[in-house]
Amino acid sequence: MLQKNELIICLGSSCFARGNKQMVQIVRQFLEDHKLTHKVVFKGKHCFGNCENGPGIKINDRLYEHIDEDKILVILEKELLK
């Protein structure tokens, strides 16, 4: 059976206000562009509890903090296009 990657984006108010609202669209577009929608479970979580280090995402339990629009693409390529 195909092992799916799990990508969780923090949608707590702090991360959301600092850019994760835009990250949701970037991640969705990346998954579509690279035909990964069937290989990645993409969901939001209310808060990771690390607001001072946000915005944040988790990919397969690996936490990435202080992400922005440029960093997210590098992270997605590294983690999902292996």
N, C-alpha and C positions, 0 to 999 in steps of 0.2 A: 504494500500500500504506500502511496505517495506521502511522504512526511511534509507537512506544511510549515512554513515559517510563520511566526506570530509577531506582528508589529502592533504595538500599543502606543498610542499618542496621548499625552496628558492633555485633558481638556478642562483642568481646573481653571478658575478665573485668572490667576496670575499668568500661567503659561498661555492661555487662550488670548489674553490681552497683549502678551509680548510676542505673538507671532504664530502660535500653533493653529490659529484659524486658517491662515494662508498655507501652513504646512499640510493640512488635510488635503487641500486641492492639489498641492505639489505631489504628495504621495500617491493619490489616486491617479493622477496623470502618468506618473512614472510606472505604476503597476500596469496600466493600460498600454502604454507605449512599448513596454518590454514583455507584454503578454504574460504577466505574472499573477493576474487576478485569481487564477485557480490554484496557485502555489503559495499564496500568502493570506493569512487571516489578519485583516486590518480592522482594528477597533479602537475606540476611545475609552479612557478611564477618567473618572472625575478628578483624581489628584494622586500624584506619586509621593507627596509629602516632602519634596525637595524644592519648594517654591523659589528659594533664593538662587537655585542653580538652573532654573528653567529658562526657556522652554525645554521640555524633555520628551524623549521617545525611548521605548524599549523594543529591541528586536531580539527575539529568542532569549529573553531574560538579561540581555546586555543593555545597560542604561547609558544613553547618550544625553548629555546636558549642554546647555548654552548653544543650542542649535539655531541656525538661521537658514535662509533660503539657499545659500551656497553650500553650507555644511551638510544639509539634509541630502542633497544629491550625491555627494561623495560617500556618505554613510550608506545610502541605499545601494549604490553600485558595489561597494565593498562587501556588504552583507548579503545581498540578494542576487548578484550576478557572478557568483563564484564559479 
